Every structure is written in structure tokens, then in C-alpha cells.
Amino acid sequence: MARCAGELDLALLPVGGWGPRLPEDHLNPLTAAKALRLLQPAVAVPIHWGTIYPPWLPPAFNARFGRWPLAFTRYAAHLAPGVDVRVLEPGETTRIDAVGREEAVR
């Protein structure tokens, strides 16, 4: 990941999963922010959170999925402060232009 540092316009980083526990091979908000620190893209978007809620789990458990991108944003602010983190709601879009890349790298 460090070899890509500064060359990426966008990193889509999974910050969670679904079910009662997150497998060890999945990123969580903290490990995704650590990966972000290595990658140093202009923009990062947390993914793999909150789009599918298992109906057999209680609503209180499913509600925590929505906290994962917010935790990622907080960790990213400390570990990769120069990266523009954009939390998109399911179906939402964003635009990345060349000017934004130059501003993010400075």
C-alpha cells in the first residue's frame, strides 16, 4: 500500500461487515484508517457499511453499522489528516476533479 502513496485519486475502503461479528480478514474503522495512512489518496470513501441490515438481528445491533463510517472519519482525521474523507449514504454520489487532487496534496 505504501508504494501507492500519493498516486491515488480515490480509495474505497471497507470499514465493516454485517452479522454478529466481523471476521479477522475484514477491515474495521481503525484498520481502514491505518490503511488510509499508507495509501494517502486525495479522497477516501468508506464502504461496506449500512446498506444491508440482517433482518434477524435486533434493531439496536443493526444501528451500529451506521456508526462505522463516523468512527473511520475520526480515526482518519488523526492518522491521515490530509485526506478528504467523504461519507456517502447508500445511492449518493460524489465528484472528484483534478483541482481537488492538487489541493489535497499540498
C-alpha positions as CSV (number, residue, x, y, z in Angstrom):
1,M,0.0,0.0,0.0
2,A,2.8,2.4,0.8
3,R,4.1,2.1,-2.8
4,C,0.8,3.7,-4.0
5,A,1.1,6.6,-1.6
6,G,0.2,9.9,-3.1
7,E,-0.7,8.4,-6.5
8,L,-4.3,7.6,-5.9
9,D,-7.2,9.9,-6.5
10,L,-9.7,7.7,-4.7
11,A,-9.6,4.9,-2.2
12,L,-12.8,2.9,-1.4
13,L,-12.1,1.3,2.0
14,P,-14.4,-1.2,3.6
15,V,-15.0,-0.2,7.2
16,G,-17.2,-3.1,8.4
17,G,-19.3,-6.0,7.6
18,W,-22.5,-7.5,8.7
19,G,-23.5,-10.1,11.2
20,P,-22.8,-10.6,14.9
21,R,-19.0,-10.4,14.5
22,L,-16.5,-9.1,12.0
23,P,-14.1,-11.7,10.6
24,E,-10.4,-11.1,11.2
25,D,-9.8,-10.6,7.5
26,H,-12.2,-7.7,7.3
27,L,-11.2,-4.1,7.9
28,N,-12.8,-2.2,10.7
29,P,-12.8,1.6,11.1
30,L,-9.4,1.7,12.8
31,T,-7.6,-0.7,10.5
32,A,-9.2,1.0,7.4
33,A,-7.8,4.3,8.7
34,K,-4.4,2.7,9.1
35,A,-4.6,1.5,5.5
36,L,-5.6,5.1,4.5
37,R,-2.4,6.4,6.2
38,L,-0.4,4.2,4.0
39,L,-2.3,4.9,0.8
40,Q,-2.6,8.7,1.1
41,P,-5.2,9.1,-1.7
42,A,-6.7,12.5,-2.4
43,V,-10.2,11.3,-1.4
44,A,-11.4,8.3,0.6
45,V,-14.9,6.8,0.8
46,P,-15.8,4.3,3.5
47,I,-17.8,1.4,2.0
48,H,-19.2,-1.9,3.2
49,W,-21.4,-0.5,5.9
50,G,-25.1,0.1,6.4
51,T,-26.5,-1.0,3.1
52,I,-27.8,-4.4,4.1
53,Y,-29.2,-4.9,7.6
54,P,-29.7,-8.6,8.5
55,P,-33.4,-8.8,9.5
56,W,-32.8,-11.4,12.1
57,L,-30.6,-9.2,14.2
58,P,-32.2,-6.7,16.7
59,P,-32.6,-3.1,15.5
60,A,-30.1,-1.9,18.2
61,F,-27.4,-4.1,16.7
62,N,-28.1,-3.0,13.2
63,A,-27.9,0.6,14.3
64,R,-24.2,0.3,15.0
65,F,-23.5,-0.2,11.3
66,G,-24.2,3.5,10.8
67,R,-21.5,4.4,13.3
68,W,-18.7,2.7,11.4
69,P,-18.1,5.4,8.8
70,L,-18.2,8.1,11.5
71,A,-15.6,6.2,13.6
72,F,-13.5,5.8,10.4
73,T,-13.7,9.6,9.8
74,R,-12.5,10.3,13.3
75,Y,-9.5,7.8,13.0
76,A,-8.7,9.2,9.6
77,A,-8.5,12.7,10.8
78,H,-5.7,11.7,13.2
79,L,-3.9,9.1,11.0
80,A,-4.2,10.7,7.6
81,P,-5.3,14.4,8.1
82,G,-4.5,15.4,4.5
83,V,-7.1,13.0,3.0
84,D,-10.6,14.2,2.1
85,V,-12.9,11.6,3.7
86,R,-16.4,11.6,2.2
87,V,-19.1,9.5,3.8
88,L,-21.8,8.8,1.2
89,E,-25.2,7.5,2.1
90,P,-26.2,4.4,0.0
91,G,-27.0,5.7,-3.5
92,E,-25.3,9.1,-3.0
93,T,-22.7,10.2,-5.4
94,T,-19.6,12.5,-5.3
95,R,-17.4,14.1,-7.8
96,I,-13.6,14.3,-7.8
97,D,-11.8,16.7,-10.1
98,A,-8.2,17.4,-10.8
99,V,-8.2,20.7,-8.9
100,G,-9.3,18.8,-5.8
101,R,-6.3,16.5,-6.1
102,E,-3.8,19.3,-6.3
103,E,-5.4,21.0,-3.2
104,A,-5.5,17.7,-1.3
105,V,-1.8,17.0,-1.9
106,R,-0.5,20.4,-0.7
